[in-house]
């Protein structure tokens, strides 16, 4: 996977973070190890629960912006449509 939109959480039904990257394994590693200052470090949001890949980074950025506008219930539905148990997907992408 290269260009990806991803969702991190602190725990099931916890705080959500939506991001975009061109290197998902590196970026999640940064979140998990506190190398990414900001929201995810402050609120301990590092469980990868959703990933969607794109060929073009511009499409990934558009999708990220779109999802960020959704209400929380829709975001939870999106996560649970592919990951109903909210498992950490980091090992699957690494």
N, CA, C and O atoms as a GROMACS GRO file, in nm:
protein
  376
    1UNK      N    1   0.084  -0.119   0.000
    1UNK     CA    2   0.000   0.000   0.000
    1UNK      C    3   0.088   0.124   0.000
    1UNK      O    4   0.190   0.129   0.068
    2UNK      N    5   0.047   0.220  -0.075
    2UNK     CA    6   0.123   0.346  -0.074
    2UNK      C    7   0.034   0.461  -0.029
    2UNK      O    8   0.032   0.494   0.090
    3UNK      N    9  -0.037   0.522  -0.119
    3UNK     CA   10  -0.120   0.637  -0.084
    3UNK      C   11  -0.244   0.588  -0.010
    3UNK      O   12  -0.326   0.515  -0.066
    4UNK      N   13  -0.258   0.629   0.115
    4UNK     CA   14  -0.366   0.575   0.198
    4UNK      C   15  -0.432   0.682   0.283
    4UNK      O   16  -0.370   0.779   0.326
    5UNK      N   17  -0.561   0.661   0.304
    5UNK     CA   18  -0.635   0.729   0.408
    5UNK      C   19  -0.644   0.627   0.520
    5UNK      O   20  -0.668   0.509   0.496
    6UNK      N   21  -0.625   0.673   0.643
    6UNK     CA   22  -0.630   0.580   0.754
    6UNK      C   23  -0.703   0.642   0.872
    6UNK      O   24  -0.711   0.764   0.886
    7UNK      N   25  -0.755   0.554   0.957
    7UNK     CA   26  -0.820   0.598   1.080
    7UNK      C   27  -0.752   0.529   1.196
    7UNK      O   28  -0.734   0.407   1.198
    8UNK      N   29  -0.713   0.610   1.294
    8UNK     CA   30  -0.657   0.560   1.419
    8UNK      C   31  -0.757   0.585   1.531
    8UNK      O   32  -0.841   0.674   1.521
    9UNK      N   33  -0.748   0.505   1.636
    9UNK     CA   34  -0.831   0.525   1.754
    9UNK      C   35  -0.751   0.496   1.879
    9UNK      O   36  -0.647   0.431   1.875
   10UNK      N   37  -0.801   0.546   1.989
   10UNK     CA   38  -0.738   0.518   2.119
   10UNK      C   39  -0.785   0.383   2.172
   10UNK      O   40  -0.711   0.315   2.244
   11UNK      N   41  -0.907   0.345   2.137
   11UNK     CA   42  -0.968   0.218   2.179
   11UNK      C   43  -1.099   0.203   2.102
   11UNK      O   44  -1.138   0.295   2.030
   12UNK      N   45  -1.166   0.090   2.117
   12UNK     CA   46  -1.294   0.073   2.048
   12UNK      C   47  -1.389   0.184   2.091
   12UNK      O   48  -1.408   0.210   2.210
   13UNK      N   49  -1.448   0.249   1.993
   13UNK     CA   50  -1.539   0.362   2.014
   13UNK      C   51  -1.473   0.481   2.085
   13UNK      O   52  -1.541   0.564   2.144
   14UNK      N   53  -1.341   0.488   2.079
   14UNK     CA   54  -1.268   0.596   2.144
   14UNK      C   55  -1.246   0.714   2.051
   14UNK      O   56  -1.318   0.732   1.953
   15UNK      N   57  -1.146   0.792   2.083
   15UNK     CA   58  -1.110   0.908   2.004
   15UNK      C   59  -1.063   0.864   1.866
   15UNK      O   60  -0.988   0.767   1.854
   16UNK      N   61  -1.107   0.933   1.762
   16UNK     CA   62  -1.070   0.900   1.625
   16UNK      C   63  -0.979   1.006   1.565
   16UNK      O   64  -0.988   1.124   1.596
   17UNK      N   65  -0.889   0.959   1.479
   17UNK     CA   66  -0.801   1.048   1.403
   17UNK      C   67  -0.800   0.997   1.259
   17UNK      O   68  -0.783   0.878   1.235
   18UNK      N   69  -0.817   1.087   1.165
   18UNK     CA   70  -0.815   1.052   1.023
   18UNK      C   71  -0.695   1.120   0.958
   18UNK      O   72  -0.675   1.241   0.974
   19UNK      N   73  -0.616   1.042   0.886
   19UNK     CA   74  -0.498   1.097   0.822
   19UNK      C   75  -0.479   1.042   0.683
   19UNK      O   76  -0.552   0.954   0.638
   20UNK      N   77  -0.379   1.097   0.614
   20UNK     CA   78  -0.344   1.053   0.480
   20UNK      C   79  -0.192   1.046   0.472
   20UNK      O   80  -0.122   1.126   0.534
   21UNK      N   81  -0.141   0.948   0.396
   21UNK     CA   82   0.003   0.931   0.385
   21UNK      C   83   0.038   0.862   0.254
   21UNK      O   84  -0.046   0.797   0.191
   22UNK      N   85   0.163   0.876   0.215
   22UNK     CA   86   0.212   0.802   0.099
   22UNK      C   87   0.297   0.682   0.142
   22UNK      O   88   0.350   0.610   0.057
   23UNK      N   89   0.309   0.660   0.274
   23UNK     CA   90   0.384   0.546   0.327
   23UNK      C   91   0.318   0.504   0.459
   23UNK      O   92   0.357   0.550   0.566
   24UNK      N   93   0.219   0.417   0.450
   24UNK     CA   94   0.137   0.383   0.567
   24UNK      C   95   0.218   0.316   0.677
   24UNK      O   96   0.198   0.348   0.794
   25UNK      N   97   0.307   0.224   0.643
   25UNK     CA   98   0.384   0.155   0.747
   25UNK      C   99   0.471   0.253   0.827
   25UNK      O  100   0.474   0.248   0.950
   26UNK      N  101   0.539   0.341   0.756
   26UNK     CA  102   0.622   0.442   0.823
   26UNK      C  103   0.538   0.534   0.911
   26UNK      O  104   0.574   0.562   1.025
   27UNK      N  105   0.428   0.581   0.857
   27UNK     CA  106   0.346   0.679   0.928
   27UNK      C  107   0.285   0.619   1.055
   27UNK      O  108   0.284   0.684   1.159
   28UNK      N  109   0.235   0.497   1.047
   28UNK     CA  110   0.176   0.435   1.166
   28UNK      C  111   0.285   0.406   1.270
   28UNK      O  112   0.262   0.419   1.390
   29UNK      N  113   0.402   0.365   1.223
   29UNK     CA  114   0.515   0.345   1.314
   29UNK      C  115   0.544   0.475   1.390
   29UNK      O  116   0.568   0.473   1.511
   30UNK      N  117   0.543   0.586   1.320
   30UNK     CA  118   0.566   0.716   1.383
   30UNK      C  119   0.460   0.745   1.490
   30UNK      O  120   0.492   0.791   1.600
   31UNK      N  121   0.333   0.719   1.457
   31UNK     CA  122   0.225   0.741   1.554
   31UNK      C  123   0.244   0.651   1.677
   31UNK      O  124   0.235   0.698   1.790
   32UNK      N  125   0.270   0.524   1.654
   32UNK     CA  126   0.282   0.427   1.763
   32UNK      C  127   0.399   0.455   1.855
   32UNK      O  128   0.394   0.422   1.974
   33UNK      N  129   0.503   0.515   1.803
   33UNK     CA  130   0.623   0.538   1.881
   33UNK      C  131   0.640   0.683   1.926
   33UNK      O  132   0.748   0.725   1.968
   34UNK      N  133   0.532   0.759   1.916
   34UNK     CA  134   0.534   0.896   1.966
   34UNK      C  135   0.624   0.990   1.888
   34UNK      O  136   0.666   1.094   1.939
   35UNK      N  137   0.653   0.954   1.763
   35UNK     CA  138   0.741   1.038   1.681
   35UNK      C  139   0.664   1.147   1.608
   35UNK      O  140   0.723   1.241   1.554
   36UNK      N  141   0.532   1.134   1.607
   36UNK     CA  142   0.446   1.234   1.542
   36UNK      C  143   0.385   1.321   1.651
   36UNK      O  144   0.288   1.281   1.717
   37UNK      N  145   0.440   1.439   1.669
   37UNK     CA  146   0.385   1.531   1.770
   37UNK      C  147   0.246   1.576   1.729
   37UNK      O  148   0.212   1.581   1.610
   38UNK      N  149   0.166   1.609   1.828
   38UNK     CA  150   0.034   1.661   1.799
   38UNK      C  151  -0.076   1.578   1.861
   38UNK      O  152  -0.058   1.518   1.966
   39UNK      N  153  -0.189   1.577   1.794
   39UNK     CA  154  -0.312   1.517   1.845
   39UNK      C  155  -0.295   1.372   1.885
   39UNK      O  156  -0.333   1.333   1.996
   40UNK      N  157  -0.238   1.290   1.797
   40UNK     CA  158  -0.231   1.146   1.825
   40UNK      C  159  -0.140   1.116   1.943
   40UNK      O  160  -0.166   1.025   2.021
   41UNK      N  161  -0.034   1.192   1.957
   41UNK     CA  162   0.057   1.173   2.071
   41UNK      C  163  -0.010   1.221   2.200
   41UNK      O  164  -0.003   1.153   2.303
   42UNK      N  165  -0.073   1.336   2.195
   42UNK     CA  166  -0.137   1.393   2.313
   42UNK      C  167  -0.248   1.304   2.367
   42UNK      O  168  -0.262   1.290   2.489
   43UNK      N  169  -0.328   1.245   2.278
   43UNK     CA  170  -0.444   1.168   2.320
   43UNK      C  171  -0.424   1.016   2.308
   43UNK      O  172  -0.520   0.940   2.320
   44UNK      N  173  -0.300   0.972   2.286
   44UNK     CA  174  -0.266   0.830   2.280
   44UNK      C  175  -0.352   0.755   2.176
   44UNK      O  176  -0.409   0.650   2.205
   45UNK      N  177  -0.360   0.811   2.059
   45UNK     CA  178  -0.439   0.756   1.950
   45UNK      C  179  -0.343   0.688   1.853
   45UNK      O  180  -0.279   0.755   1.772
   46UNK      N  181  -0.333   0.555   1.861
   46UNK     CA  182  -0.235   0.486   1.778
   46UNK      C  183  -0.279   0.349   1.728
   46UNK      O  184  -0.198   0.277   1.669
   47UNK      N  185  -0.404   0.310   1.749
   47UNK     CA  186  -0.452   0.182   1.698
   47UNK      C  187  -0.509   0.204   1.557
   47UNK      O  188  -0.605   0.278   1.539
   48UNK      N  189  -0.448   0.138   1.459
   48UNK     CA  190  -0.492   0.150   1.320
   48UNK      C  191  -0.614   0.060   1.299
   48UNK      O  192  -0.605  -0.062   1.311
   49UNK      N  193  -0.729   0.121   1.267
   49UNK     CA  194  -0.852   0.043   1.253
   49UNK      C  195  -0.913   0.049   1.113
   49UNK      O  196  -1.007  -0.025   1.084
   50UNK      N  197  -0.860   0.135   1.028
   50UNK     CA  198  -0.915   0.144   0.892
   50UNK      C  199  -0.807   0.196   0.798
   50UNK      O  200  -0.733   0.289   0.831
   51UNK      N  201  -0.799   0.134   0.680
   51UNK     CA  202  -0.705   0.177   0.576
   51UNK      C  203  -0.775   0.166   0.441
   51UNK      O  204  -0.843   0.067   0.413
   52UNK      N  205  -0.758   0.267   0.359
   52UNK     CA  206  -0.812   0.267   0.223
   52UNK      C  207  -0.701   0.319   0.132
   52UNK      O  208  -0.648   0.428   0.154
   53UNK      N  209  -0.665   0.242   0.030
   53UNK     CA  210  -0.552   0.281  -0.055
   53UNK      C  211  -0.598   0.339  -0.188
   53UNK      O  212  -0.707   0.309  -0.237
   54UNK      N  213  -0.512   0.422  -0.246
   54UNK     CA  214  -0.538   0.493  -0.370
   54UNK      C  215  -0.413   0.495  -0.456
   54UNK      O  216  -0.302   0.498  -0.404
   55UNK      N  217  -0.430   0.494  -0.585
   55UNK     CA  218  -0.318   0.508  -0.677
   55UNK      C  219  -0.262   0.651  -0.673
   55UNK      O  220  -0.141   0.671  -0.673
   56UNK      N  221  -0.351   0.747  -0.670
   56UNK     CA  222  -0.314   0.888  -0.678
   56UNK      C  223  -0.332   0.955  -0.542
   56UNK      O  224  -0.438   0.945  -0.481
   57UNK      N  225  -0.229   1.022  -0.495
   57UNK     CA  226  -0.235   1.088  -0.365
   57UNK      C  227  -0.345   1.194  -0.360
   57UNK      O  228  -0.402   1.218  -0.254
   58UNK      N  229  -0.374   1.257  -0.473
   58UNK     CA  230  -0.481   1.358  -0.475
   58UNK      C  231  -0.616   1.296  -0.443
   58UNK      O  232  -0.698   1.359  -0.377
   59UNK      N  233  -0.639   1.173  -0.489
   59UNK     CA  234  -0.763   1.103  -0.455
   59UNK      C  235  -0.769   1.070  -0.307
   59UNK      O  236  -0.874   1.080  -0.244
   60UNK      N  237  -0.655   1.031  -0.250
   60UNK     CA  238  -0.648   1.001  -0.107
   60UNK      C  239  -0.678   1.126  -0.024
   60UNK      O  240  -0.751   1.120   0.074
   61UNK      N  241  -0.621   1.237  -0.064
   61UNK     CA  242  -0.644   1.363   0.008
   61UNK      C  243  -0.791   1.404   0.000
   61UNK      O  244  -0.848   1.448   0.099
   62UNK      N  245  -0.852   1.390  -0.117
   62UNK     CA  246  -0.995   1.422  -0.132
   62UNK      C  247  -1.080   1.334  -0.042
   62UNK      O  248  -1.174   1.381   0.023
   63UNK      N  249  -1.047   1.204  -0.038
   63UNK     CA  250  -1.123   1.110   0.046
   63UNK      C  251  -1.106   1.144   0.194
   63UNK      O  252  -1.203   1.140   0.270
   64UNK      N  253  -0.985   1.178   0.235
   64UNK     CA  254  -0.961   1.216   0.374
   64UNK      C  255  -1.048   1.337   0.412
   64UNK      O  256  -1.114   1.336   0.516
   65UNK      N  257  -1.048   1.438   0.329
   65UNK     CA  258  -1.127   1.558   0.356
   65UNK      C  259  -1.276   1.526   0.362
   65UNK      O  260  -1.349   1.581   0.444
   66UNK      N  261  -1.319   1.436   0.275
   66UNK     CA  262  -1.459   1.395   0.272
   66UNK      C  263  -1.497   1.325   0.403
   66UNK      O  264  -1.598   1.360   0.465
   67UNK      N  265  -1.418   1.227   0.444
   67UNK     CA  266  -1.448   1.152   0.566
   67UNK      C  267  -1.444   1.242   0.689
   67UNK      O  268  -1.526   1.227   0.779
   68UNK      N  269  -1.352   1.335   0.693
   68UNK     CA  270  -1.342   1.425   0.808
   68UNK      C  271  -1.469   1.506   0.829
   68UNK      O  272  -1.498   1.547   0.941
   69UNK      N  273  -1.546   1.529   0.723
   69UNK     CA  274  -1.670   1.606   0.733
   69UNK      C  275  -1.787   1.521   0.784
   69UNK      O  276  -1.891   1.574   0.824
   70UNK      N  277  -1.771   1.390   0.782
   70UNK     CA  278  -1.878   1.301   0.826
   70UNK      C  279  -1.904   1.314   0.975
   70UNK      O  280  -1.818   1.357   1.052
   71UNK      N  281  -2.026   1.275   1.015
   71UNK     CA  282  -2.052   1.268   1.158
   71UNK      C  283  -1.990   1.141   1.215
   71UNK      O  284  -1.954   1.050   1.141
   72UNK      N  285  -1.978   1.137   1.345
   72UNK     CA  286  -1.909   1.026   1.412
   72UNK      C  287  -1.972   0.890   1.380
   72UNK      O  288  -1.900   0.792   1.360
   73UNK      N  289  -2.103   0.883   1.376
   73UNK     CA  290  -2.171   0.755   1.349
   73UNK      C  291  -2.132   0.699   1.213
   73UNK      O  292  -2.113   0.578   1.200
   74UNK      N  293  -2.120   0.783   1.113
   74UNK     CA  294  -2.080   0.736   0.980
   74UNK      C  295  -1.937   0.685   0.981
   74UNK      O  296  -1.906   0.585   0.916
   75UNK      N  297  -1.849   0.754   1.055
   75UNK     CA  298  -1.710   0.709   1.065
   75UNK      C  299  -1.703   0.572   1.132
   75UNK      O  300  -1.628   0.484   1.089
   76UNK      N  301  -1.781   0.553   1.237
   76UNK     CA  302  -1.784   0.424   1.306
   76UNK      C  303  -1.838   0.315   1.213
   76UNK      O  304  -1.785   0.204   1.211
   77UNK      N  305  -1.941   0.346   1.136
   77UNK     CA  306  -1.995   0.250   1.039
   77UNK      C  307  -1.889   0.212   0.937
   77UNK      O  308  -1.878   0.095   0.899
   78UNK      N  309  -1.810   0.309   0.891
   78UNK     CA  310  -1.704   0.282   0.795
   78UNK      C  311  -1.602   0.186   0.855
   78UNK      O  312  -1.564   0.088   0.790
   79UNK      N  313  -1.558   0.212   0.976
   79UNK     CA  314  -1.461   0.124   1.043
   79UNK      C  315  -1.520  -0.016   1.056
   79UNK      O  316  -1.455  -0.114   1.019
   80UNK      N  317  -1.640  -0.025   1.107
   80UNK     CA  318  -1.700  -0.156   1.135
   80UNK      C  319  -1.739  -0.233   1.009
   80UNK      O  320  -1.761  -0.354   1.015
   81UNK      N  321  -1.748  -0.164   0.895
   81UNK     CA  322  -1.780  -0.234   0.770
   81UNK      C  323  -1.666  -0.328   0.728
   81UNK      O  324  -1.690  -0.427   0.660
   82UNK      N  325  -1.544  -0.296   0.768
   82UNK     CA  326  -1.429  -0.380   0.733
   82UNK      C  327  -1.356  -0.436   0.854
   82UNK      O  328  -1.277  -0.530   0.841
   83UNK      N  329  -1.382  -0.381   0.972
   83UNK     CA  330  -1.310  -0.421   1.092
   83UNK      C  331  -1.406  -0.415   1.212
   83UNK      O  332  -1.391  -0.329   1.299
   84UNK      N  333  -1.504  -0.506   1.217
   84UNK     CA  334  -1.608  -0.498   1.321
   84UNK      C  335  -1.556  -0.510   1.464
   84UNK      O  336  -1.620  -0.463   1.557
   85UNK      N  337  -1.442  -0.573   1.482
   85UNK     CA  338  -1.386  -0.590   1.617
   85UNK      C  339  -1.284  -0.481   1.653
   85UNK      O  340  -1.226  -0.485   1.761
   86UNK      N  341  -1.264  -0.387   1.564
   86UNK     CA  342  -1.170  -0.277   1.585
   86UNK      C  343  -1.030  -0.328   1.614
   86UNK      O  344  -0.959  -0.273   1.699
   87UNK      N  345  -0.989  -0.433   1.544
   87UNK     CA  346  -0.854  -0.487   1.561
   87UNK      C  347  -0.751  -0.389   1.509
   87UNK      O  348  -0.778  -0.312   1.417
   88UNK      N  349  -0.632  -0.392   1.569
   88UNK     CA  350  -0.521  -0.310   1.521
   88UNK      C  351  -0.466  -0.373   1.394
   88UNK      O  352  -0.419  -0.487   1.398
   89UNK      N  353  -0.473  -0.302   1.284
   89UNK     CA  354  -0.433  -0.354   1.153
   89UNK      C  355  -0.286  -0.332   1.122
   89UNK      O  356  -0.241  -0.366   1.012
   90UNK      N  357  -0.211  -0.277   1.215
   90UNK     CA  358  -0.071  -0.243   1.188
   90UNK      C  359   0.011  -0.362   1.139
   90UNK      O  360   0.088  -0.350   1.044
   91UNK      N  361  -0.005  -0.477   1.203
   91UNK     CA  362   0.072  -0.596   1.162
   91UNK      C  363   0.037  -0.643   1.022
   91UNK      O  364   0.120  -0.706   0.955
   92UNK      N  365  -0.083  -0.614   0.976
   92UNK     CA  366  -0.125  -0.654   0.841
   92UNK      C  367  -0.061  -0.567   0.733
   92UNK      O  368  -0.046  -0.612   0.619
   93UNK      N  369  -0.025  -0.446   0.767
   93UNK     CA  370   0.032  -0.356   0.666
   93UNK      C  371   0.184  -0.349   0.677
   93UNK      O  372   0.250  -0.294   0.588
   94UNK      N  373   0.237  -0.403   0.783
   94UNK     CA  374   0.381  -0.395   0.808
   94UNK      C  375   0.453  -0.519   0.758
   94UNK      O  376   0.575  -0.529   0.771
   0.00000   0.00000   0.00000
